[in-house]
Amino acid sequence: MVGTLLLFGVTAPAYGQIYSWRDPSGNLVLSNRRPNDVAQVRSYAVPNSESVRATRFATPVQGRQYDELINEHSKKNGVRVDLVRAVVQVESAFNPYARSPKGALGLMQLMPATIRQFSVRNPFDPQDNVRAGVAYLRELLDRYQNNEQLALAAYNAGPGAVDKYGQAVPPYRETRQYVAHIKEMVGSSDSSAPRDNHIYKVTEVVDGQTIVRYTDKRPSQGSYDVIR
């Protein structure tokens, strides 16, 4: 998957201009196109810049049009909606036709192996792309016991890299920035256990007294009732 602290978009032309500004959240944005709705913009001349990657700015409208699709597949796979949304934003800036030099395609920047694994017919179709991307993210979460940092690192650098370094975030600058940026956007999950959108009623007897408690995490032992 394509990963960077900034959102990847288009390649800046040779001897062009690179513009920088801060978005409403305070994040640094770089682009080869000057924004029309930002007051404070700095520009830099960049010679021989065929290899320079720059941000394509993601407006709120660009992101919101995929909310229903992201919600559907996040709930279906038991993945946090905000986590999926952040991955899409960082991977493609909500550009369904995004391509990377590494061969990643579409909204969630699917690599060829992932496209084959999840039988994606058209990686530029948002429905097909998000379906496979979220399913793959769920697979990585399962592989690393719902550790979001490791799952994100594997999404960016591949599970082989995570396993190579003892199931830790690889010491790659790009991957570490990628993980840190997404976690900054969405915060940390308050549990390492998978969530499944159910509420469980657990009845326990402690010192002869019946105690009832409710939780959104499936109990690992004992009896319980599913409330919803």
C-alpha positions in Angstrom: 0.0 0.0 0.0 1.1 3.6 -0.5 2.0 5.3 2.7 3.3 8.6 3.7 2.8 11.4 6.3 1.3 13.4 3.5 -1.5 12.4 1.2 -0.3 11.1 -2.1 -1.9 12.4 -5.2 -0.2 13.6 -8.5 3.4 13.9 -9.6 4.7 17.5 -9.8 6.0 18.6 -13.2 9.6 19.5 -13.9 10.6 23.0 -13.0 7.2 23.5 -11.3 5.9 25.1 -8.1 5.2 23.3 -4.9 2.7 25.0 -2.6 2.4 24.4 1.2 -0.2 25.4 3.7 -2.0 24.2 6.8 -5.4 22.5 6.6 -8.1 23.3 9.2 -6.7 20.6 11.5 -3.3 22.1 11.4 -1.7 19.4 9.2 0.9 20.4 6.7 -0.3 20.0 3.1 1.9 20.0 0.0 0.5 20.3 -3.6 1.6 21.2 -7.1 -1.7 23.2 -7.4 -2.3 26.5 -5.6 -5.5 26.3 -3.5 -8.2 29.0 -4.1 -9.6 29.0 -0.6 -6.5 29.3 1.6 -5.1 32.7 2.6 -1.6 31.8 3.7 0.2 29.8 1.1 4.0 29.4 0.6 5.4 28.4 -2.8 8.7 26.8 -3.7 10.4 26.3 -7.1 11.2 22.6 -7.7 13.6 21.9 -10.6 13.8 18.4 -12.1 10.9 17.3 -10.0 9.6 14.3 -11.9 10.2 12.2 -8.8 8.6 14.5 -6.3 5.2 13.3 -5.0 2.7 15.9 -3.7 -0.6 16.1 -2.0 -3.9 16.3 -3.8 -5.9 18.3 -1.3 -9.0 16.5 0.0 -12.0 18.7 0.6 -14.8 17.7 3.0 -17.1 17.0 0.1 -14.6 14.6 -1.5 -14.5 12.6 1.7 -18.2 12.7 2.7 -19.4 11.2 -0.6 -17.9 7.9 0.5 -19.3 7.9 4.1 -22.1 5.4 3.4 -19.8 3.0 1.6 -17.1 3.2 4.3 -19.7 2.8 7.1 -21.2 -0.3 5.3 -18.0 -2.2 5.0 -16.5 -1.1 8.3 -19.6 -2.5 10.2 -19.6 -5.6 8.0 -16.0 -6.4 9.0 -16.0 -5.0 12.5 -13.4 -2.3 11.8 -13.6 1.2 13.3 -15.2 3.6 10.8 -12.9 6.4 11.7 -9.9 4.1 11.1 -11.0 3.1 7.7 -11.8 6.7 6.8 -8.3 7.8 7.9 -6.7 5.1 5.8 -8.6 6.2 2.7 -7.7 9.8 3.3 -4.0 9.1 3.7 -3.8 6.5 1.0 -5.6 8.4 -1.8 -7.1 11.7 -0.5 -10.4 10.1 -1.6 -9.4 10.0 -5.2 -10.9 6.7 -6.7 -8.5 6.9 -9.6 -5.3 7.3 -7.6 -2.2 5.3 -8.7 1.1 5.0 -7.0 4.6 4.3 -8.5 4.5 1.0 -6.5 1.4 -0.2 -8.4 -1.3 0.5 -5.7 -4.6 1.5 -7.1 -7.8 3.3 -6.1 -9.3 4.7 -2.9 -7.5 2.3 -0.5 -4.5 1.8 -2.8 -4.8 -1.9 -3.3 -1.7 -3.7 -4.4 -2.0 -6.4 -7.2 -1.7 -9.3 -4.7 -4.6 -7.9 -2.7 -6.6 -7.3 -5.8 -6.2 -11.0 -6.8 -6.8 -12.2 -3.2 -10.2 -10.5 -2.9 -11.3 -11.0 -6.5 -11.4 -7.3 -7.3 -12.8 -6.8 -10.8 -12.2 -3.0 -11.0 -9.9 -1.4 -8.4 -11.1 2.0 -9.6 -14.7 1.2 -8.6 -15.2 2.6 -5.1 -17.5 -0.2 -4.0 -15.1 -2.9 -5.2 -12.0 -1.2 -3.8 -13.4 -0.4 -0.4 -14.9 -3.8 0.0 -11.5 -5.4 -0.6 -9.5 -2.8 1.3 -11.5 -3.1 4.5 -11.6 -6.9 4.3 -7.8 -6.9 4.0 -7.5 -4.5 6.9 -9.7 -6.8 9.0 -7.5 -9.7 8.0 -4.4 -7.8 9.2 -6.2 -6.9 12.5 -7.0 -10.6 13.1 -3.4 -11.6 12.2 -2.0 -9.1 14.8 -4.6 -9.7 17.6 -6.4 -6.4 16.8 -3.3 -4.4 17.3 -4.1 -1.4 15.0 -0.5 -0.1 14.8 0.8 -3.4 13.5 -2.1 -3.8 11.2 -1.5 -0.3 9.8 2.2 -1.0 9.4 1.4 -4.2 7.5 -1.1 -2.4 5.3 1.7 0.1 4.4 4.8 -2.1 4.3 3.3 -5.6 4.1 3.0 -8.3 6.8 6.3 -9.8 5.8 8.1 -6.6 7.0 6.2 -6.6 10.3 7.0 -10.2 10.9 10.6 -9.7 9.9 11.1 -7.3 12.8 9.5 -9.5 15.4 5.9 -8.3 14.9 6.8 -4.7 15.4 6.5 -1.6 13.3 9.4 -1.8 10.8 12.1 0.9 11.2 11.1 2.4 7.8 10.6 6.2 8.0 7.7 6.1 5.6 5.9 3.3 7.6 6.5 4.9 11.0 5.2 8.3 9.7 2.2 6.5 8.1 1.2 4.7 11.3 1.8 7.8 13.5 -0.2 10.1 11.2 -3.2 7.8 11.1 -3.1 7.2 14.8 -2.9 10.9 15.4 -6.0 11.4 13.2 -8.2 8.7 14.9 -6.6 8.1 18.3 -6.0 4.7 19.8 -8.6 1.9 20.3 -9.4 1.4 23.9 -9.1 -2.3 23.7 -7.0 -4.9 21.9 -10.0 -7.2 21.6 -12.3 -7.2 18.6 -15.6 -5.4 18.7 -18.7 -6.7 17.0 -21.4 -4.1 17.6 -23.2 -6.2 20.2 -24.0 -5.5 23.8 -23.5 -8.5 26.2 -25.2 -9.0 29.5 -23.0 -11.0 31.8 -24.3 -12.4 35.1 -21.7 -13.4 37.7 -22.0 -14.7 41.3 -19.4 -13.1 43.6 -19.3 -13.9 47.3 -22.8 -15.3 47.0 -24.2 -12.2 45.3 -25.5 -12.0 41.8 -23.8 -9.2 39.8 -25.0 -8.1 36.4 -22.8 -6.1 34.1 -22.9 -5.0 30.4 -20.1 -4.9 27.9 -19.5 -4.4 24.2 -16.7 -7.0 24.2 -17.6 -10.6 23.8 -16.8 -12.4 27.1 -14.0 -15.0 26.7 -15.6 -17.3 29.3 -18.7 -17.9 31.3 -22.3 -17.5 30.2 -23.8 -14.3 28.8 -26.9 -13.0 26.9 -26.7 -10.9 23.8 -28.8 -7.7 24.3 -28.3 -6.4 20.7 
